[in-house]
Amino acid sequence: MDMIEPNITGLLVFAALASVGSMGVLVLSGVFPLATRPELKRPVGLGLIAVNLILLALVLYGTVSFGLDQLRWTSMVITGGFAFLFTPGLFNIWPGKWRDGVAGLATVCLGLGATALYLGSMA
């Protein structure tokens, strides 16, 4: 396995980070266009969307930075592809009320915030 990727722990961490980022992308892509989601046009919904977009950008930047620092390029591409490919299965397991609306945005905000804190503690 060392010939493929010598840093297995880093690869597993990258897979988890890429999965969280992919989940954030999936949930936030369902928010737009805002015209189709009237319940999110309130200040709480718009604030959660803005915070989630900022946290998502931080998590994706941190994930790519971690991967470039710790892994081989090929391992990053393959693992990131698998995370993006299989995360919709996890998304479909979630109950509808946890992924749609304000409750889903709050749940994603907690997940992205925890991930951003973890990435910040590693830096």
N, C-alpha and C positions, 0 to 999 in steps of 0.2 A: 504494500500500500504506500510505502514511502516514495516509490517512484511516481505515483500518481499525485499525491499531496502529502507532504511530510507533517503538516500541522492539522491533525484531525480535530483537535479541540477548537481551533480557530475556524475550521470549516463548519462545525456544528453550530458555533455561535453565529457565524455568518448566515447559515441557513435559517436560524431562528429570527435574526434581524431582518432578513429578506422576506420572510413570511409575514412579519408584522407590517413591514412597509407595503407589501402586496395587499394585505387586508385593508390597510388604510386607503390605498388607491381604490380598491373595489367599493368600499363604503362611501367614500367621497365622490366617486364617479356617479353614484346614484342620486346625489344631491342636486346635480346640475341637469338641465336648466332650472333655475329657481321658480320659473313660472309654473312648473308642474308640481311643485312642492309648497303649497300655500302655508302649511303649518310651520315651515322653516323661515318664513319671511318676518317673523317677530324678532325683536332684538336679541333674545336668548339664542334662537336658532342661528341668526347671522353671526353672532359672537362665537358660537361653537364652531361654525364653519371656518371662520377666520383663524381661530386658534388651532383647529385641526390641520388646516393647510400649512400653517407655519411649522407646527410640530412634524408634519409629514415631510416637509422639505428638510428639516434638521435630521430626521431619522434616515431619510434616503441618502443625504450627504454623508452622514456619519457611517452608514452601512458601506457605502462605496469606499470611503476613506479607510475604514477598517479592513475591507477586503483587499484593497491595493497594498496596504501595509503588511498584512499577515499571510496572504494567500497567493498562489500562482494565478495568473490571468485566466487560464483555462478552467481552473477549479471555480473561480468566481462566476464565470459565464454559465457553466453547467449547473452549479448549485442555485444561482439566481434564477435561471430558467425553470428548474424544477420547482422552486418556491412559487414562482409566478404561475406555473402550470397547475399545481395542486392546491393552492390556497383557495380557489373558488369552491372546492369541495368542503373545506372548513367553513367557508362563508355560508354555504347552503345548510349546514348543520345548525347554525345559530337560529334561535327563535326569531320570528319576524319582528316582534316588538323591540328586540335588542339591536337590530341592525337598521331599522327604519325609523326616521323621525329623530326627535331630540334625545331619546334614551339611547339610541344607537350611536349618535354623535358623541354623547357623554362617555359611553363605553369605549369608543375608539380613542377619545381624547385621553382617557386614563391609560390605555394601553400604549399610545404613542408617547405620552408624557413619561411613563415609566421607562420606556425604551430609550428616550432621549436622555433621561437621567443616567441610565446605565452606560450609554455611549459617552456621556460627559465624564463619568467617573473613570472610564478607561483611558481617556485622553491625558 
